[in-house]
Amino acid sequence: MGSSDQPAVAGASVELATVNGCRAAFIVPASNPPAGGYGLLIASMQTHTLLERFPDWTEGWAAAGYLVACYDWRDNRYVWGADVGIETVDALFAQARDRWEVRERPAVCGTSRGGLNSLVWAHRHRGLPICWFGTNPVMELRTFYHRPGRAAELNEAYGISNKAELESRVCPRVNPVKLAPELAWLPMRTWQGRDDRVTPPEDLATFEAAVRSSGGNHTTVLGPGGHARPEGPRPQFDVAAQLAFVQSCEPSSMAQGRT
């Protein structure tokens, strides 16, 4: 890629890479890392979405001293919490740790099916992420299976052929409402459009109730609009509020070191 094609984010450098066969981007703050390293945000949001649609969102993280790592999924297997998707986030995390001075424990986030993907990754790495936040995430696969065109995507992602297989083979491992009791250790917050019919608020409410009944911590921020698509709307990409949430979950030593 020539320099003229290199994406730009104010206050940061953009390092492109290949991670598990996927195009990835590491958005690195221009400032030197503080003591303990940059904060690290692993985002299950597509690289082109963050660089082309929401550069101001990534600029906000860079300005606060966070390195943002993201990737473009090759097919449905890379973003539904299937094994190859989890392996890709593993590789993204490993490359960030190898190439830059970042903190040991990342924050993770994701949008829609990427929200599910990042939440499953957090579940597989108990005690590693400091927190998770989502924007209109998929929380109930059984509901989603009936949305137009989604059955084919889920069948491809998990190598299944019908809803019965989804319920028996997939849901126990990756369905957020099933995993909720095992996520009580993780601080979580979701920005949700109240008019969303793709990932409806009712599914999120079921997940939140299951988390809280297990002694966990999930908070819903319900706002205007529908599903958070790459082209909009923007209310679910509230960088100031999301940054404040992540910073509140940082270890106390890091919080005291911020200026």
N, C-alpha and C positions, 0 to 999 in steps of 0.2 A: 504494500500500500504506500503510495507516494505521500509526501508531506502535505500536498494540497488536499488530499482526501482524509487527512487525520482529523477526527472530531475534536472539538474544543469545548472545554468547560471552564468558565471563569474561575480563577483562583485554584486551579488544579491541573495536573497533567493526566492525559488519558493513555494508558498503556494497553494495547490490544494483544491478545494471546489466543491460543487454542487450548481448551480444557476439555478433556475426554471427547474430543472430536467436535466440540462446539466453539463457535466464536465467542470470546469472552472479553470483558473490559474491566480494568482496574482503574478507578477514578481516584487519583492520589492527591492529597492536599499539597499545595505549593510550599507551605511552611514546613520547617523541619519538625520531625516528630517530637512530641513532648516526652518527658520522663515516663517510661513505661510503654511508649510507642503510640502510634495512631490508634484511635478507636477503629473497629472493623465492623462494617455492616455488610452482611451477605444478603443480597436481594434476589429472590426468585422473580425477577422482572426482566423482560428482555432488554438486551444491550441497546438495540436501536430505539426502544421506547424511552429509556432514560436519557440517551444522548440526543435524540431528535425531538421528543415530545415534552420531556420534563427536565430540561437542563437546569432550570432554576431550583428544582428539588435536589439534584445532585450537588449544585453549587452550595446550597445550604449546609449539607453534610460536610463538604470539603472545608467550608469556612469554620466549622466547629471542630475540625481536626479528625474527621472520620474518613477512612478509606472505604469506598463502596466497591464491592465486587459483584458482577452480574454476568449472565451469559445468555446467548440465543439458543433455544432448544431446537434440536434437529427434527424431532417428531414428537408425538404425544407421549412416548415413554419417558421423555426427559423432564416432564413437568407435572406428573400426576402422582408422585410419591412412589412410583415403581422403582425397582432396584437400580436401574441405570440412571434415573434422575437423582437418587440419593448419592450414588457414586460420583456423579458430576459435581454436586455441591461439595462432597468430600474433596475432590480434586481442586475445586475453586478455593476452598479454605486452605488446603495445603500449599497451593501456589502463592497465595497472599502471604502466608507465614514464611515461606522460603525466600520471597523476593523483597519484603519490606519489614520494617520494624513495626509490628502491630501487637496489640494486646492479645493475651492468650485466649480470652473468652470473647467471642463475637456476639453481636446482636444479629438476629435474622428476621427477615420480613418477606412478604410476597403478596401478589395481587391475584385474585380469582383462583384458578387452578395452581398458580405459583404459590398462593397462600397456603394451600394444602401441602404442596411439595415442601415448603420451608418448615411447616409445622411437623410433618413426618420426620424431616431431618433432625429437628430439635428433639423429637421423641426418641429417635435412635441414638442420640448423643446426650443422654441424661446428665445434667449437671454442667454441660459445656456452655451452651448459650446463656448470656445474662438475661435475655428476654426475647420475646417474639411479638411482632405486630403485623396485622394484615389489613388489606384494603379490599373489601368485598370478597373474602375468601370462600372457597368451597368448603362447607362444613358437614355436608350430608350427601354422600355419594348416591344413596338410593333415590333421593329426590332428583339429583342431577342427571341420573341415568335416563330420566323421562324427558329431558329437555331436547328440543329439536337438534338432531345431529350428534348429540353427546354420547349415545350408546356406542356408536362406531368408534369414537375417540377412546372411550374407556375400554372397549374390547381390545383395541390396538395396544393401549398402554399396558394392560395387564395380561394379555394373551388369553382372554376369555371369550365366550360366545353368547352369554345371556345373563340376565339379572340374577338368576339363581346362583350362578358361579360367582358373580360379584359379591353376593351376600355371604357365601360360604368360604370363598378363597381369598377375597380381597379386603372386605370390610374389617375383619378382625385385626388386620395388620396396618391399614392406612386410613380408615374412615375416622375423621376427627371426633365425631360424637361417640365412637367406640373407644378411642384413645383417651378421651377427656379425663377419666379417673387417674390415668398414669402421667398426666401433665400438671398435677397439682403443684409441683416444685417450681414451675416456670411462670414468671410474670408475663401476662399476655394482655394485649389490647387490640381491638378491631375498630377500624373506621368503616362504617357501613352506610350505604344509601338506603333510605327508608322505602324508596319506591323500586328497589331492585327486585326483579322477577327472575333473574338468572341465578343468583345466589341469594335467596330470599332471607329477610331478617328473622323469619320464624326458625329457620335452621340454625342460625347463629344463636338465637335465644335458647334453643335446646342444648347446644354445646355449652353455652355459658352456665346454664343451670347445672349441667353435669359436672363441670369443673368446680363450681362453688360448693356443690353437695359433697365433693371430695376434699374440701378444705383448700381449694386452689384459688387463684387470683386471675380472673379475666374481666375486663371492662369493655363495654360497647360504647362507641361514640357514634350515635345515630345522627346522620345529617341529611341534607337535601339530595335529590337526584336518584339515579338508578345505578346500573352496574358501572364500575370504574374501568372503562375501556382505554386502550392506548391513545385514542384521539380525544378523550375526555369522558366524563366531566372531571373537574379538578378538585372538588371539595374533599375527596378522600386522600389527596396528596397534601396534607397539612404538615409541611416540614417542620414548622416551629413546634407544634404540639407533639409530633412524633419524636423529634430530637429531644424535647424535654422529658418524654417518657423514657427513652433509652438512657439518658443521662441520670435519671433518677434510679435506674437499676445498676449503674456502674458501681464497682466496689468503692467503699468510702475513701480509700486512698486516692483513687482517680478523681472522684468528685471534689475532694479538697484541693487537687492540683489544677483544676480548671480556673481560667481567669475570666 
